[in-house]
């Protein structure tokens, strides 16, 4: 299991577009992806779950990956957040 803490700085937070982008990228990996933030935890491959976390811009999230490609997933997803969800 790997995890990294990143700050969401896209101006809006995890809303429909950013949650959709994150979930689509996460779905490309075989490992489990979880996102912790705002006192909640959810499946990183589910757009609706990500939106329900209530993550606003400026908040920190912890991305947790576990499985065969956990390091690749963690690197890609943390870069995605750091790059304001731009692919």
C-alpha positions in Angstrom: 0.0 0.0 0.0 1.3 3.4 -1.0 -0.1 6.9 -0.2 0.7 10.5 -0.8 -0.8 13.8 0.5 -1.5 16.5 -2.2 -3.2 19.9 -2.1 -6.2 20.5 -4.4 -5.5 23.9 -6.0 -7.7 23.9 -9.1 -9.8 26.8 -8.0 -13.0 24.8 -7.4 -12.1 21.5 -5.8 -13.4 18.0 -6.6 -16.5 18.9 -8.5 -18.1 17.2 -11.5 -15.4 17.8 -14.1 -12.4 17.2 -11.9 -13.9 14.2 -10.1 -14.8 12.7 -13.6 -11.2 13.2 -14.8 -9.7 11.7 -11.6 -12.0 8.7 -11.7 -11.3 8.0 -15.4 -7.6 8.1 -14.9 -7.8 6.0 -11.8 -9.9 3.4 -13.6 -7.0 2.7 -16.0 -5.1 1.0 -13.1 -5.7 -2.5 -11.7 -5.0 -1.4 -8.1 -7.5 -0.1 -5.6 -7.6 3.7 -5.4 -9.0 5.4 -2.4 -9.1 9.2 -1.6 -9.2 10.6 1.9 -10.2 14.1 2.6 -12.5 16.4 4.6 -12.8 13.6 7.2 -14.1 11.1 4.7 -12.8 8.3 2.5 -14.0 7.1 -0.8 -13.4 5.0 -3.9 -11.1 7.0 -6.3 -12.6 5.3 -9.3 -16.1 6.6 -8.6 -16.9 10.1 -9.7 -20.0 10.4 -7.5 -18.1 9.2 -4.4 -15.3 11.7 -5.1 -17.9 14.5 -5.4 -19.5 13.4 -2.1 -16.3 14.0 -0.2 -16.8 17.7 -0.3 -13.2 18.6 -1.2 -12.8 22.3 -1.9 -9.9 24.1 -3.5 -7.0 24.5 -1.0 -7.8 21.3 0.9 -5.4 18.4 1.2 -6.3 14.9 0.1 -4.5 11.6 0.6 -4.5 9.3 -2.3 -4.0 5.6 -1.3 -3.3 2.9 -3.8 -2.9 -0.8 -3.2 -2.2 -3.5 -5.8 0.1 -4.6 -8.6 0.5 -1.1 -10.2 0.1 1.0 -7.1 3.2 3.1 -7.6 2.4 4.0 -11.2 -1.2 4.9 -10.2 0.0 7.0 -7.2 2.5 8.9 -9.4 0.0 9.6 -12.2 -2.9 10.6 -9.9 -0.8 12.9 -7.7 0.6 14.6 -10.8 -2.9 15.0 -12.1 -4.0 16.8 -8.9 -0.8 18.9 -8.8 -1.5 19.9 -12.5 -5.0 21.1 -11.6 -6.6 18.0 -13.3 -5.2 18.8 -16.7 -4.2 15.7 -18.7 
